[in-house]
Amino acid sequence: MRVALITESFLPTVSGVTTSVCRVLEHLAATGYDAMVIAPAGAPDRYAGFPVHSVPAARYRQFPVGLPSPQVHRLLADFAPDVLHAASPFLLGAQGIAAANRQGVPSVAVFQTDVAGYARRNRLGPAAQSAWRFVKWVHEGADLTLVPSTASMADLRRIGLHRLAHWSRGVDLVGYHPNRRSDPEVSALRRRLAPNGEVVVGYVGRMAPEKQVERFRCLRGVPGIRLALVGDGPSRPALEKELAGLPVTWLGRLDGVDLSRAYASFDLFLHAGTEETFGQTLQEAHSAGLPVVAPRAGGPIDLIDHGVNGFLFTPDDEADLRRCVTRLVSDAALRRRMGEAGRRSVLGRTWENVCGTLLDHYQQVIDERAAVNAMVAVPLSMQR
């Protein structure tokens, strides 16, 4: 099978879309498939042994946004893929899907953007309807759209999309493991974060408006805590002002083993944003054996079993957020039980399993397109 991936986000940009695409490429390489990538300008020339083709891009809030380019049609035609994978398609992905259709190539689109949440937060009003119409137009062109959560599935069904299937995300169960807590490097980090044995409330993610990290302000005055925030982004300066006076350690952007050690140094994980279509960092926190607190909205609803492996607080209710965190801070046994339950909840979600399901979806659209083509090729008299 030959797979063309067209993505709105790729290295060196770090995002959930980038992570998923990288894991998919690694799986394709490990299982002997052929692939190529089309990505916004600035990407490396190769990844996992596959060529990466860059197309022109404009910058928006520190992100390169891929622009439609005549290269896309030519690149697909030259590679002659069996299937196109469009990762979180926007302008570039929409062009890729259209080009694939003109060339008779089936496509799988992966939905990863909470349009409704973005519209609500930015008070776009009527513009939100236009945004949803664009989403519908893009995904109607694909043979199948893969959706990460029940909340996203409901949103897409509401706007009239029907060729939908659920596709989750994998997690590195080895890298994010509770046993890392005993590593000397993690112990040293713990001493730095909580010199007096405080409870470490951790966060991992971009410092951007949609993540709503400013809501951590409601923890002001909670005794015995320290905040450890991993990530960077355009909101960092404003957040430093908003959270001034709180016991915060800004750890910056981390990856690889450094990120694994950060998770292992936390006692609980807090995510405040209400616009997650999935919530990959919540999965990573569960894999590391942490209880998770997140809003009852979007992807977290599927990941958190309220009262079992974490707490879901009422969206936009900072008092409820504070109550959930305070309960965990005051009860080490509860943190331990919820952390163990969180670890158990992700044990079947390896990237190998998740990518195996993705390959099944690829084969499904290939077979369905072949069946349609075969039917079209049969003379009308024979069809009767």
C-alpha positions, 0 to 999 in steps of 0.5 A: 500500500502506498500512502500519501499524507497531507498535513496542516502541521508538521515538524518543527511545529509541535502539536497534536496533529504533528504527533499523530502524523509522526507516529503514523509514519513510524508505523508505516515504516515499521510495517513495510508500507510506502509513504510520502508527506506534503506539509507546510514550508519549514518541514524536514526533508525526510521523516521515518525514511519517507520524503517530505515535500514542503509547500508555501505557507503563511504564518498565523500565531506562530504556526505555518499555515499551508497554502494551496499550491499547484505542486500538490496535484503534481506530487500526488500524480507522481507518487500515485498513492493507493490512499490519501490521509488528510490530517486536520484538513484546512486549506492545504488538506482541502486541496489535497482531497480535491486533487485525490478525487480528480485522480481517482484516489480515495481519501481519509480525513482526520478531524482534529479542530474544535470549530464550535469552541473556537467560535464561542471563545472568539465570539464569532457569531454568524462567522461560526456558521460559515466555518462549519459550512467550510468544514462540511465542504472539506469533509464531504470530499473525503471517502471517510472522516475519522473522529477522535471523540463522541463530542466531535462525532455529534458536532459533525453529524449535526452539520450533516456529515455521515461517512464517519468513524471513530479513531482514537490516538495512541500513547507511549506506555513505556515512555510515560510510565509510573516507574519513572518516579524512582529515576534519580533525575525525576527525584532531583526535579521533584526537589526543585519543583516542591522543595518542601514536599508540596503536591505538584499540579502539572500541565503540559501543552501550548501556552495559547488562548484555546488552552485557557491556562489563565484559569489556573488563577483559581488555585490561588491560596490553595495550601500545599501546592506547586504548579509546574507548567510545561510548554510555550507559546504566544500567551506565555507573557500574559500568563506570567502576569495573570499567574503572578504570585502563585507558586509556579515553575515554568519548565518551557517546551520539553520533549522525549525523555525530559517530557517523560520525567516532567510527567513523572514529577507531577502528583496530578494533572490539570487541563483547563481548556474546553476546546479539545477534540481529544486530549492527548496530554490527558492520555499521557498523564494517565499512562504516567499514573496520574489522576486528571482534572479536566472540563466536562467538554469535548474529548476529555469526556471520553477519557475521564471516568469521573470519580474513577481516574479523575474529575470532570469539572463544570466548564467555565466554573472556576470554583468547581475546578478549584474544588476538584483540585483541592480534593485531590491535593488533600487526599494522597490515597485518592490520588494513588487510586485514581492514578492506577485507574488512569494507567489501566484505562490506557493499557490497550491504546498503544500506537501499534494498535491504533495505527493498525486500526487506521490501516483497516480504515485505509483498506476499507476506502480502497476496497469501497472505491474499487467496488464503485469503479467496478460497478461503473465499468459494467455495461448498463445492460449487464447491471440489469 
